[in-house]
Amino acid sequence: MNLAYFSCYTFRPKYLNQRYGIDTKDYGIIAALLSLVSFFAAYTWSYLTDRLGRPKVTLIVTVLVSAALFQLMLIDINGKTETMMWASTVSGFYVFFVSAIIPVLDARMLKWLMEIPGGSKELYGRQRLWGTVNCVWHDFTWSIEYSPFPDH
């Protein structure tokens, strides 16, 4: 899941530059907004999921909504101000919904591992470790092969 989630981050600045003409400085503003939204959204979704007690419903809704919001980035917008507003707004809502997926899925996976024979927190930790190693390897090899910034 993390691989699919983080794969687009490397290419987002180049895409926004080519599609909408958003330069690196302006993308920095959008990235700061996304980091702020992501920070608060993960806690918000975790709290809501715990209160509602329906992690599967939360996952289904947030995956579907984030997928729909991701598609909105394909719409053509004219004008620099409108483009920045559009990219910031759509990206902000997208990150708000997509930020729920990993913490809710992690909590559900940990609960599931504790319910099966032989499952443990240690097994969960090992799986997270190797998932992280795989993600780092993937990002490193992709950055060499498909550098989004070949002129840097």
DSSP file (Angstrom, degrees, kcal/mol; ACC not computed):
  #  RESIDUE AA STRUCTURE BP1 BP2  ACC     N-H-->O    O-->H-N    N-H-->O    O-->H-N    TCO  KAPPA ALPHA  PHI   PSI    X-CA   Y-CA   Z-CA
    1    1 A M     >        0   0    0      0, 0.0     4,-2.4     0, 0.0     5,-0.1   0.000 360.0 360.0 360.0 -42.8    0.0    0.0    0.0
    2    2 A N  H  >  +     0   0    0      1,-0.2     4,-2.9     2,-0.2     5,-0.3   0.873 360.0  58.0 -61.4 -36.4    2.8    2.4    0.8
    3    3 A L  H  > S+     0   0    0      1,-0.2     4,-1.3     2,-0.2    -1,-0.2   0.934 111.0  41.0 -60.4 -46.7    4.4    1.8   -2.5
    4    4 A A  H  > S+     0   0    0      1,-0.2     4,-0.5     2,-0.2    -1,-0.2   0.889 116.2  51.8 -66.8 -38.4    1.3    2.9   -4.4
    5    5 A Y  H  < S+     0   0    0     -4,-2.4     3,-0.3     1,-0.2    -2,-0.2   0.901 118.2  33.2 -65.8 -44.4    0.8    5.8   -1.9
    6    6 A F  H >X S+     0   0    0     -4,-2.9     3,-0.9     1,-0.2     4,-0.6   0.579  95.0  85.9 -94.1 -10.1    4.2    7.3   -2.2
    7    7 A S  H >< S+     0   0    0     -4,-1.3     3,-0.5    -5,-0.3     4,-0.5   0.858  88.7  52.5 -60.2 -36.0    5.1    6.5   -5.8
    8    8 A C  G >X S+     0   0    0     -4,-0.5     4,-1.2    -3,-0.3     3,-0.6   0.724  90.3  77.3 -75.0 -21.0    3.4    9.7   -7.1
    9    9 A Y  G <4 S+     0   0    0     -3,-0.9     3,-0.3     1,-0.3    -1,-0.2   0.861  90.0  54.9 -60.2 -36.7    5.2   12.1   -4.8
   10   10 A T  G << S+     0   0    0     -4,-0.6     4,-0.3    -3,-0.5    -1,-0.3   0.858 115.8  37.7 -63.6 -34.5    8.4   12.0   -6.8
   11   11 A F  T <> S+     0   0    0     -3,-0.6     4,-2.5    -4,-0.5    -1,-0.2   0.527  90.6  90.9 -98.2  -7.7    6.6   13.0  -10.0
   12   12 A R  H  X S+     0   0    0     -4,-1.2     4,-2.8    -3,-0.3     5,-0.3   0.914  86.8  48.8 -59.3 -46.8    4.1   15.5   -8.6
   13   13 A P  H  > S+     0   0    0      0, 0.0     4,-1.9     0, 0.0    -1,-0.2   0.924 114.5  45.5 -61.7 -42.1    6.2   18.7   -9.0
   14   14 A K  H  > S+     0   0    0     -4,-0.3     4,-2.9     2,-0.2     5,-0.3   0.907 113.2  50.6 -66.2 -41.1    7.1   17.8  -12.6
   15   15 A Y  H  X S+     0   0    0     -4,-2.5     4,-3.2     1,-0.2     5,-0.4   0.944 111.4  47.0 -61.7 -48.3    3.5   17.0  -13.4
   16   16 A L  H  X>S+     0   0    0     -4,-2.8     6,-1.8     1,-0.2     4,-1.7   0.846 113.8  49.7 -64.1 -32.6    2.2   20.2  -11.9
   17   17 A N  H  X5S+     0   0    0     -4,-1.9     4,-1.3     4,-0.3    -2,-0.2   0.944 117.3  38.4 -69.6 -47.9    4.9   22.1  -13.8
   18   18 A Q  H  <5S+     0   0    0     -4,-2.9    -2,-0.2     2,-0.2    -3,-0.2   0.891 124.6  38.4 -71.1 -39.3    4.2   20.5  -17.2
   19   19 A R  H  <5S+     0   0    0     -4,-3.2    -3,-0.2    -5,-0.3    -2,-0.2   0.911 137.2  11.5 -79.3 -43.9    0.4   20.4  -16.8
   20   20 A Y  H  <5S-     0   0    0     -4,-1.7    -3,-0.2    -5,-0.4    -2,-0.2   0.466  95.3-115.7-118.4  -5.0   -0.3   23.7  -15.1
   21   21 A G     << +     0   0    0     -4,-1.3     2,-0.5    -5,-0.5    -4,-0.3   0.748  54.3 161.4  75.2  23.2    3.0   25.7  -15.3
   22   22 A I        -     0   0    0     -6,-1.8    -1,-0.2    -9,-0.1    -2,-0.1  -0.682  29.7-142.5 -80.6 121.5    3.4   25.7  -11.5
   23   23 A D     >  -     0   0    0     -2,-0.5     4,-2.5    -3,-0.1     5,-0.2  -0.207  26.0 -96.2 -81.5 175.7    7.1   26.5  -10.8
   24   24 A T  H  > S+     0   0    0      1,-0.2     4,-1.8     2,-0.2     5,-0.1   0.868 122.0  51.8 -60.6 -41.6    9.3   25.0   -8.0
   25   25 A K  H  > S+     0   0    0      1,-0.2     4,-1.1     2,-0.2    -1,-0.2   0.928 112.4  45.5 -63.4 -45.0    8.7   28.0   -5.6
   26   26 A D  H  > S+     0   0    0      1,-0.2     4,-1.8     2,-0.2     3,-0.3   0.876 109.5  55.3 -66.8 -35.9    4.9   27.8   -6.0
   27   27 A Y  H  X S+     0   0    0     -4,-2.5     4,-3.3     1,-0.2    -1,-0.2   0.865 100.0  61.3 -63.8 -33.7    5.1   24.0   -5.6
   28   28 A G  H  X S+     0   0    0     -4,-1.8     4,-2.1     1,-0.2    -1,-0.2   0.874 103.1  50.4 -58.3 -37.4    6.9   24.5   -2.3
   29   29 A I  H  X S+     0   0    0     -4,-1.1     4,-2.1    -3,-0.3    -1,-0.2   0.929 112.3  46.4 -65.4 -45.2    3.8   26.4   -1.1
   30   30 A I  H  X S+     0   0    0     -4,-1.8     4,-2.7     1,-0.2    -2,-0.2   0.923 111.5  51.6 -63.4 -43.8    1.6   23.5   -2.2
   31   31 A A  H  X S+     0   0    0     -4,-3.3     4,-2.3     1,-0.2    -1,-0.2   0.884 108.6  51.1 -61.8 -38.8    3.9   21.0   -0.6
   32   32 A A  H  X S+     0   0    0     -4,-2.1     4,-2.1    -5,-0.2    -1,-0.2   0.916 110.8  48.9 -63.8 -42.5    3.9   22.9    2.7
   33   33 A L  H  X S+     0   0    0     -4,-2.1     4,-2.7     1,-0.2    -2,-0.2   0.927 110.9  50.2 -60.5 -45.4    0.1   22.9    2.7
   34   34 A L  H  X S+     0   0    0     -4,-2.7     4,-2.8     1,-0.2    -2,-0.2   0.887 109.3  50.9 -63.7 -39.1    0.0   19.2    1.9
   35   35 A S  H  X S+     0   0    0     -4,-2.3     4,-2.2     2,-0.2    -1,-0.2   0.914 112.0  47.3 -63.8 -42.0    2.3   18.4    4.8
   36   36 A L  H  X S+     0   0    0     -4,-2.1     4,-1.8     2,-0.2     5,-0.2   0.932 114.4  45.9 -64.3 -46.6    0.2   20.4    7.2
   37   37 A V  H  X S+     0   0    0     -4,-2.7     4,-2.8     1,-0.2    -2,-0.2   0.924 112.7  51.1 -62.1 -45.0   -3.0   18.8    6.0
   38   38 A S  H  X S+     0   0    0     -4,-2.8     4,-1.9    -5,-0.2     5,-0.2   0.889 106.3  55.1 -61.4 -40.8   -1.5   15.3    6.2
   39   39 A F  H  X S+     0   0    0     -4,-2.2     4,-0.8     1,-0.2    -1,-0.2   0.938 117.5  33.8 -58.9 -49.2   -0.2   15.9    9.7
   40   40 A F  H  X S+     0   0    0     -4,-1.8     4,-2.2     1,-0.2    -2,-0.2   0.822 113.3  60.1 -78.8 -31.4   -3.7   16.7   11.1
   41   41 A A  H  X S+     0   0    0     -4,-2.8     4,-3.1    -5,-0.2     5,-0.3   0.899  99.1  55.7 -65.9 -41.1   -5.7   14.4    8.8
   42   42 A A  H  X S+     0   0    0     -4,-1.9     4,-2.0     1,-0.2    -1,-0.2   0.916 112.6  42.7 -59.0 -43.2   -4.0   11.2   10.0
   43   43 A Y  H  X S+     0   0    0     -4,-0.8     4,-2.5    -5,-0.2    -1,-0.2   0.889 113.7  52.4 -69.6 -38.8   -4.9   12.0   13.6
   44   44 A T  H  X S+     0   0    0     -4,-2.2     4,-2.8     2,-0.2    -2,-0.2   0.944 112.6  43.9 -61.7 -48.7   -8.4   13.1   12.6
   45   45 A W  H  X S+     0   0    0     -4,-3.1     4,-2.7     2,-0.2     5,-0.2   0.885 112.7  52.1 -66.2 -38.5   -9.1    9.9   10.7
   46   46 A S  H  X S+     0   0    0     -4,-2.0     4,-2.2    -5,-0.3    -1,-0.2   0.929 112.4  46.1 -62.5 -43.8   -7.6    7.7   13.4
   47   47 A Y  H  X S+     0   0    0     -4,-2.5     4,-2.5     2,-0.2    -2,-0.2   0.940 114.2  47.4 -62.7 -48.2   -9.9    9.4   16.0
   48   48 A L  H  X S+     0   0    0     -4,-2.8     4,-2.8     1,-0.2     5,-0.3   0.899 111.8  50.2 -61.9 -40.9  -13.0    9.2   13.8
   49   49 A T  H  X>S+     0   0    0     -4,-2.7     4,-2.5     1,-0.2     5,-0.6   0.911 111.6  48.0 -65.2 -41.6  -12.3    5.5   13.0
   50   50 A D  H  <5S+     0   0    0     -4,-2.2    -2,-0.2    -5,-0.2    -1,-0.2   0.906 114.3  46.9 -64.2 -41.0  -11.9    4.7   16.7
   51   51 A R  H  <5S+     0   0    0     -4,-2.5    -2,-0.2     1,-0.2    -1,-0.2   0.903 118.9  39.6 -67.3 -41.8  -15.1    6.6   17.6
   52   52 A L  H  <5S-     0   0    0     -4,-2.8    -2,-0.2    -5,-0.2    -1,-0.2   0.794  92.8-146.2 -79.9 -28.3  -17.1    5.0   14.8
   53   53 A G  T  <5 +     0   0    0     -4,-2.5    -3,-0.2    -5,-0.3    -4,-0.1   0.773  64.4 112.6  69.2  25.6  -15.6    1.5   15.2
   54   54 A R     >< +     0   0    0     -5,-0.6     4,-2.1     1,-0.1     5,-0.2  -0.587  28.2 160.5-129.5  71.1  -15.9    0.9   11.4
   55   55 A P  H  > S+     0   0    0      0, 0.0     4,-2.6     0, 0.0     5,-0.2   0.851  75.9  54.5 -64.2 -34.2  -12.3    0.7   10.0
   56   56 A K  H  > S+     0   0    0      2,-0.2     4,-2.5     1,-0.2     5,-0.2   0.915 109.4  47.4 -65.8 -41.2  -13.4   -1.2    6.8
   57   57 A V  H  > S+     0   0    0      2,-0.2     4,-2.7     1,-0.2     5,-0.3   0.920 111.8  51.1 -64.1 -43.4  -16.0    1.5    6.0
   58   58 A T  H  X S+     0   0    0     -4,-2.1     4,-2.7     1,-0.2     5,-0.3   0.925 111.4  48.0 -59.5 -45.2  -13.4    4.2    6.6
   59   59 A L  H  X S+     0   0    0     -4,-2.6     4,-2.4     2,-0.2     5,-0.3   0.932 112.9  47.0 -61.9 -46.5  -10.9    2.5    4.3
   60   60 A I  H  X S+     0   0    0     -4,-2.5     4,-2.3     2,-0.2     5,-0.2   0.939 115.7  44.8 -62.4 -47.4  -13.5    2.0    1.5
   61   61 A V  H  X S+     0   0    0     -4,-2.7     4,-2.8     1,-0.2     5,-0.3   0.938 115.6  45.8 -63.8 -47.6  -14.8    5.6    1.7
   62   62 A T  H  X S+     0   0    0     -4,-2.7     4,-2.3    -5,-0.3     5,-0.2   0.866 113.0  49.9 -69.1 -34.6  -11.3    7.2    1.9
   63   63 A V  H  X S+     0   0    0     -4,-2.4     4,-2.1    -5,-0.3    -1,-0.2   0.939 114.7  44.3 -66.1 -45.8   -9.9    5.1   -0.9
   64   64 A L  H  X S+     0   0    0     -4,-2.3     4,-2.1    -5,-0.3    -2,-0.2   0.923 116.6  45.2 -65.7 -44.4  -12.8    5.8   -3.3
   65   65 A V  H  X S+     0   0    0     -4,-2.8     4,-2.6    -5,-0.2     5,-0.2   0.921 113.8  48.9 -67.2 -42.9  -12.9    9.5   -2.5
   66   66 A S  H  X S+     0   0    0     -4,-2.3     4,-2.3    -5,-0.3    -1,-0.2   0.883 110.5  51.8 -65.5 -35.9   -9.1    9.9   -2.7
   67   67 A A  H  X S+     0   0    0     -4,-2.1     4,-1.4    -5,-0.2    -1,-0.2   0.907 111.3  47.4 -64.5 -41.2   -9.1    8.1   -6.1
   68   68 A A  H  X S+     0   0    0     -4,-2.1     4,-0.9     1,-0.2    -2,-0.2   0.917 112.5  49.0 -65.7 -42.9  -11.9   10.4   -7.4
   69   69 A L  H >< S+     0   0    0     -4,-2.6     3,-0.6     1,-0.2     4,-0.5   0.873 106.0  57.4 -64.7 -36.8  -10.0   13.5   -6.1
   70   70 A F  H >< S+     0   0    0     -4,-2.3     3,-1.2     1,-0.2    -1,-0.2   0.882 102.8  55.0 -60.3 -37.8   -6.8   12.3   -7.8
   71   71 A Q  H >< S+     0   0    0     -4,-1.4     3,-1.8     1,-0.3    -1,-0.2   0.772  93.4  70.0 -67.3 -25.9   -8.6   12.2  -11.1
   72   72 A L  G X< S+     0   0    0     -4,-0.9     3,-1.5    -3,-0.6    -1,-0.3   0.722  82.4  73.3 -65.3 -19.3   -9.6   15.8  -10.7
   73   73 A M  G <  S+     0   0    0     -3,-1.2    -1,-0.3    -4,-0.5    -2,-0.2   0.583  85.5  67.0 -70.7  -6.8   -5.9   16.8  -11.3
   74   74 A L  G <  S+     0   0    0     -3,-1.8    -1,-0.3    -4,-0.1     2,-0.2   0.553  76.1 106.3 -87.6  -8.7   -6.5   15.9  -14.9
   75   75 A I  S <  S-     0   0    0     -3,-1.5     2,-0.3    -4,-0.2    -3,-0.0  -0.523  74.0-122.2 -75.1 135.3   -8.8   18.8  -15.5
   76   76 A D        -     0   0    0     -2,-0.2     2,-0.4     2,-0.0    -1,-0.1  -0.620  30.3-174.5 -79.3 133.4   -7.4   21.7  -17.5
   77   77 A I        -     0   0    0     -2,-0.3     2,-0.4     2,-0.0     6,-0.1  -0.985  12.1-145.8-127.7 137.7   -7.4   25.1  -15.7
   78   78 A N        +     0   0    0     -2,-0.4     4,-0.2     4,-0.0   -58,-0.0  -0.834  59.2  41.5-106.0 143.8   -6.4   28.4  -17.3
   79   79 A G  S  > S-     0   0    0     -2,-0.4     4,-2.4     3,-0.1     5,-0.2   0.321  76.1-109.7  97.6 135.3   -4.7   31.3  -15.4
   80   80 A K  H  > S+     0   0    0      2,-0.2     4,-2.4     1,-0.2     5,-0.2   0.914 115.9  45.7 -65.1 -45.2   -1.9   31.2  -12.8
   81   81 A T  H  > S+     0   0    0      2,-0.2     4,-2.4     1,-0.2     5,-0.2   0.934 115.7  46.4 -64.6 -45.7   -4.0   32.2   -9.8
   82   82 A E  H  > S+     0   0    0      1,-0.2     4,-2.9     2,-0.2    -1,-0.2   0.892 112.1  52.1 -63.3 -39.2   -6.8   29.8  -10.7
   83   83 A T  H  X S+     0   0    0     -4,-2.4     4,-3.1     2,-0.2     5,-0.3   0.929 110.4  47.1 -63.7 -46.1   -4.3   27.0  -11.3
   84   84 A M  H  X S+     0   0    0     -4,-2.4     4,-2.5     2,-0.2     5,-0.2   0.916 114.7  46.8 -62.5 -43.2   -2.6   27.5   -7.9
   85   85 A M  H  X S+     0   0    0     -4,-2.4     4,-2.7    -5,-0.2     5,-0.3   0.929 114.9  46.9 -63.7 -45.3   -6.0   27.6   -6.2
   86   86 A W  H  X S+     0   0    0     -4,-2.9     4,-2.9     2,-0.2     5,-0.4   0.957 115.3  44.3 -61.5 -52.5   -7.2   24.5   -8.1
   87   87 A A  H  X S+     0   0    0     -4,-3.1     4,-2.1     1,-0.2     5,-0.2   0.894 116.5  47.2 -62.0 -41.0   -4.0   22.5   -7.5
   88   88 A S  H  X S+     0   0    0     -4,-2.5     4,-2.3    -5,-0.3    -1,-0.2   0.927 115.8  44.0 -66.7 -45.0   -3.8   23.5   -3.8
   89   89 A T  H  X S+     0   0    0     -4,-2.7     4,-2.5    -5,-0.2     5,-0.2   0.955 117.8  42.1 -67.2 -51.5   -7.5   22.8   -3.1
   90   90 A V  H  X S+     0   0    0     -4,-2.9     4,-2.6    -5,-0.3    -2,-0.2   0.927 117.4  47.9 -63.5 -44.0   -7.7   19.4   -4.9
   91   91 A S  H  X S+     0   0    0     -4,-2.1     4,-2.8    -5,-0.4     5,-0.2   0.898 111.0  52.1 -63.3 -40.0   -4.3   18.3   -3.5
   92   92 A G  H  X S+     0   0    0     -4,-2.3     4,-2.0    -5,-0.2    -2,-0.2   0.929 113.0  42.7 -62.8 -46.4   -5.3   19.4    0.0
   93   93 A F  H  X S+     0   0    0     -4,-2.5     4,-2.1     2,-0.2     5,-0.2   0.898 113.8  53.1 -66.3 -39.6   -8.6   17.4   -0.1
   94   94 A Y  H  X S+     0   0    0     -4,-2.6     4,-3.0    -5,-0.2     5,-0.3   0.949 111.1  45.4 -59.2 -49.6   -6.8   14.4   -1.8
   95   95 A V  H  X S+     0   0    0     -4,-2.8     4,-1.9     1,-0.2    -1,-0.2   0.862 108.6  58.0 -64.4 -35.7   -4.2   14.4    1.0
   96   96 A F  H  < S+     0   0    0     -4,-2.0     4,-0.2    -5,-0.2    -1,-0.2   0.937 115.3  35.2 -59.2 -46.4   -6.8   14.7    3.7
   97   97 A F  H >< S+     0   0    0     -4,-2.1     3,-1.3     1,-0.2     4,-0.4   0.896 117.3  50.8 -76.7 -40.5   -8.6   11.6    2.5
   98   98 A V  H >X S+     0   0    0     -4,-3.0     3,-0.9     1,-0.3     4,-0.6   0.770  97.8  69.6 -70.4 -23.3   -5.5    9.6    1.5
   99   99 A S  T 3< S+     0   0    0     -4,-1.9    -1,-0.3    -5,-0.3    -2,-0.2   0.672  92.1  61.0 -67.5 -15.7   -3.9   10.3    4.8
  100  100 A A  T <> S+     0   0    0     -3,-1.3     4,-2.0    -4,-0.2     5,-0.3   0.789  89.5  71.4 -77.7 -27.6   -6.5    8.0    6.5
  101  101 A I  H <> S+     0   0    0     -3,-0.9     4,-2.5    -4,-0.4     5,-0.2   0.925  97.0  42.5 -62.7 -52.5   -5.5    4.9    4.6
  102  102 A I  H  X S+     0   0    0     -4,-0.6     4,-2.7     2,-0.2     5,-0.2   0.938 116.8  43.5 -67.4 -48.9   -2.2    4.0    6.1
  103  103 A P  H  > S+     0   0    0      0, 0.0     4,-2.3     0, 0.0    -1,-0.2   0.911 118.1  45.6 -64.8 -38.0   -2.9    4.6    9.8
  104  104 A V  H  X S+     0   0    0     -4,-2.0     4,-2.3     2,-0.2    -2,-0.2   0.919 115.1  47.0 -69.2 -42.1   -6.3    2.9    9.6
  105  105 A L  H  X S+     0   0    0     -4,-2.5     4,-2.6    -5,-0.3    -1,-0.2   0.894 111.7  51.7 -65.5 -39.6   -4.9    0.0    7.6
  106  106 A D  H  X S+     0   0    0     -4,-2.7     4,-2.6    -5,-0.2     5,-0.2   0.936 110.8  47.3 -61.5 -46.4   -2.0   -0.3   10.1
  107  107 A A  H  X S+     0   0    0     -4,-2.3     4,-2.2     1,-0.2    -2,-0.2   0.911 113.9  47.6 -62.8 -42.0   -4.3   -0.4   13.1
  108  108 A R  H  X S+     0   0    0     -4,-2.3     4,-2.4     2,-0.2    -1,-0.2   0.906 112.1  49.8 -65.7 -41.2   -6.5   -3.0   11.4
  109  109 A M  H  X S+     0   0    0     -4,-2.6     4,-2.7     2,-0.2    -2,-0.2   0.908 110.3  49.9 -65.2 -42.4   -3.5   -5.1   10.4
  110  110 A L  H  X S+     0   0    0     -4,-2.6     4,-1.7     2,-0.2    -1,-0.2   0.918 111.9  48.3 -62.6 -43.4   -2.1   -5.1   13.9
  111  111 A K  H  X S+     0   0    0     -4,-2.2     4,-0.9    -5,-0.2    -2,-0.2   0.916 112.4  49.1 -62.6 -42.7   -5.5   -6.1   15.4
  112  112 A W  H >X S+     0   0    0     -4,-2.4     4,-1.1     1,-0.2     3,-0.7   0.911 109.1  51.9 -64.3 -43.1   -5.7   -8.9   12.8
  113  113 A L  H 3< S+     0   0    0     -4,-2.7     3,-0.2     1,-0.2    -1,-0.2   0.843 107.4  53.1 -63.1 -32.5   -2.2  -10.2   13.6
  114  114 A M  H 3< S+     0   0    0     -4,-1.7    -1,-0.2     1,-0.2    -2,-0.2   0.734 107.3  53.4 -74.0 -21.2   -3.0  -10.3   17.3
  115  115 A E  H << S+     0   0    0     -4,-0.9    -1,-0.2    -3,-0.7    -2,-0.2   0.719  95.9  76.8 -86.3 -22.3   -6.1  -12.4   16.5
  116  116 A I  S >< S-     0   0    0     -4,-1.1     3,-2.0    -3,-0.2     2,-0.1  -0.612  94.8 -95.9 -91.4 150.1   -4.4  -15.2   14.5
  117  117 A P  T 3  S+     0   0    0      0, 0.0     3,-0.1     0, 0.0    -1,-0.1  -0.408 111.8  16.1 -62.2 133.1   -2.3  -17.9   16.1
  118  118 A G  T 3  S+     0   0    0      1,-0.3     2,-0.2    -2,-0.1     5,-0.1   0.379  95.1 133.1  84.8  -4.4    1.4  -17.0   16.1
  119  119 A G    <   +     0   0    0     -3,-2.0    -1,-0.3    -6,-0.2     2,-0.3  -0.498  26.3 157.5 -78.1 148.9    0.6  -13.4   15.4
  120  120 A S     >  -     0   0    0     -2,-0.2     4,-1.8    -3,-0.1     5,-0.1  -0.978  56.6-101.5-160.4 168.9    2.4  -10.7   17.4
  121  121 A K  H  > S+     0   0    0     -2,-0.3     4,-2.5     1,-0.2     5,-0.1   0.842 120.8  58.0 -64.6 -33.2    3.5   -7.1   17.6
  122  122 A E  H  > S+     0   0    0      2,-0.2     4,-2.5     1,-0.2    -1,-0.2   0.906 104.3  50.0 -64.9 -41.2    7.0   -8.3   16.7
  123  123 A L  H  > S+     0   0    0      1,-0.2     4,-2.3     2,-0.2    -1,-0.2   0.911 111.1  50.0 -62.0 -42.1    5.7   -9.9   13.5
  124  124 A Y  H  X S+     0   0    0     -4,-1.8     4,-2.4     1,-0.2    -2,-0.2   0.916 109.8  50.9 -61.1 -43.6    4.0   -6.7   12.6
  125  125 A G  H  X S+     0   0    0     -4,-2.5     4,-2.4     1,-0.2    -2,-0.2   0.896 109.8  49.6 -61.9 -41.7    7.2   -4.8   13.3
  126  126 A R  H  X S+     0   0    0     -4,-2.5     4,-2.5     2,-0.2     5,-0.2   0.905 110.4  50.3 -64.8 -40.6    9.2   -7.1   11.0
  127  127 A Q  H  X S+     0   0    0     -4,-2.3     4,-1.9     1,-0.2    -2,-0.2   0.908 111.7  47.7 -64.6 -40.7    6.6   -6.7    8.2
  128  128 A R  H  X S+     0   0    0     -4,-2.4     4,-2.2     2,-0.2    -2,-0.2   0.901 110.6  53.0 -65.4 -40.2    6.7   -2.9    8.6
  129  129 A L  H  X S+     0   0    0     -4,-2.4     4,-2.4     1,-0.2    -2,-0.2   0.952 112.5  42.5 -60.0 -50.9   10.5   -2.9    8.5
  130  130 A W  H  X S+     0   0    0     -4,-2.5     4,-2.2     1,-0.2    -1,-0.2   0.810 111.7  55.7 -71.2 -28.1   10.8   -5.0    5.3
  131  131 A G  H  X S+     0   0    0     -4,-1.9     4,-2.1    -5,-0.2    -1,-0.2   0.897 109.6  46.9 -65.1 -39.6    8.0   -2.9    3.8
  132  132 A T  H  X S+     0   0    0     -4,-2.2     4,-2.6     2,-0.2    -2,-0.2   0.911 110.7  51.3 -67.4 -43.2   10.1    0.2    4.5
  133  133 A V  H  X S+     0   0    0     -4,-2.4     4,-2.5     1,-0.2    -2,-0.2   0.924 111.4  48.8 -59.1 -44.3   13.2   -1.4    3.1
  134  134 A N  H  X S+     0   0    0     -4,-2.2     4,-2.8     2,-0.2    -1,-0.2   0.903 110.5  50.5 -61.7 -42.5   11.3   -2.3   -0.1
  135  135 A C  H  X S+     0   0    0     -4,-2.1     4,-2.7     2,-0.2     5,-0.2   0.911 111.2  48.0 -63.7 -43.1    9.9    1.2   -0.4
  136  136 A V  H  X S+     0   0    0     -4,-2.6     4,-2.5     2,-0.2    -2,-0.2   0.929 113.3  48.1 -63.0 -45.1   13.4    2.8    0.0
  137  137 A W  H  X S+     0   0    0     -4,-2.5     4,-2.6    -5,-0.2     5,-0.2   0.927 112.9  48.5 -60.7 -45.6   14.8    0.3   -2.6
  138  138 A H  H  X S+     0   0    0     -4,-2.8     4,-2.5     1,-0.2     5,-0.2   0.940 113.2  46.2 -60.1 -49.4   11.9    1.1   -5.0
  139  139 A D  H  X S+     0   0    0     -4,-2.7     4,-2.3     1,-0.2    -1,-0.2   0.890 113.0  50.5 -62.9 -39.9   12.3    4.9   -4.7
  140  140 A F  H  X S+     0   0    0     -4,-2.5     4,-1.5    -5,-0.2    -1,-0.2   0.940 113.0  44.2 -64.2 -47.8   16.1    4.7   -5.1
  141  141 A T  H  X S+     0   0    0     -4,-2.6     4,-2.3     1,-0.2     5,-0.2   0.891 115.0  49.0 -67.5 -37.8   15.9    2.6   -8.2
  142  142 A W  H  X S+     0   0    0     -4,-2.5     4,-3.5    -5,-0.2    -1,-0.2   0.891 107.1  55.5 -67.3 -37.9   13.1    4.7   -9.7
  143  143 A S  H  < S+     0   0    0     -4,-2.3    -1,-0.2    -5,-0.2    -2,-0.2   0.842 111.8  44.3 -65.7 -30.7   15.0    7.9   -9.0
  144  144 A I  H  < S+     0   0    0     -4,-1.5     3,-0.5    -5,-0.1    -2,-0.2   0.924 122.1  36.6 -74.4 -46.1   18.0    6.6  -10.9
  145  145 A E  H  < S+     0   0    0     -4,-2.3    -2,-0.2     1,-0.2    -3,-0.2   0.895 131.7  24.2 -76.4 -41.5   16.0    5.3  -13.8
  146  146 A Y  S  < S-     0   0    0     -4,-3.5    -1,-0.2    -5,-0.2    -2,-0.1  -0.444  75.1-176.4-126.0  58.2   13.2    7.9  -14.1
  147  147 A S        -     0   0    0     -3,-0.5    -4,-0.1     1,-0.2    -3,-0.1  -0.369  17.0-154.7 -59.8 123.0   14.6   11.1  -12.6
  148  148 A P  S    S+     0   0    0      0, 0.0    -1,-0.2     0, 0.0     3,-0.1   0.671  92.2  45.3 -73.6 -14.6   11.9   13.7  -12.6
  149  149 A F    >   +     0   0    0      1,-0.1     3,-1.7     2,-0.0    -2,-0.1  -0.584  64.4 161.3-125.6  69.9   14.5   16.4  -12.6
  150  150 A P  T 3  S+     0   0    0      0, 0.0    -1,-0.1     0, 0.0    -3,-0.0   0.744  73.6  58.8 -66.1 -21.6   17.1   15.4  -15.2
  151  151 A D  T 3         0   0    0      1,-0.2    -2,-0.0    -3,-0.1     0, 0.0   0.373 360.0 360.0 -89.4   6.5   18.6   18.9  -15.5
  152  152 A H    <         0   0    0     -3,-1.7    -1,-0.2     0, 0.0    -3,-0.0   0.379 360.0 360.0-106.9 360.0   19.5   19.1  -11.7
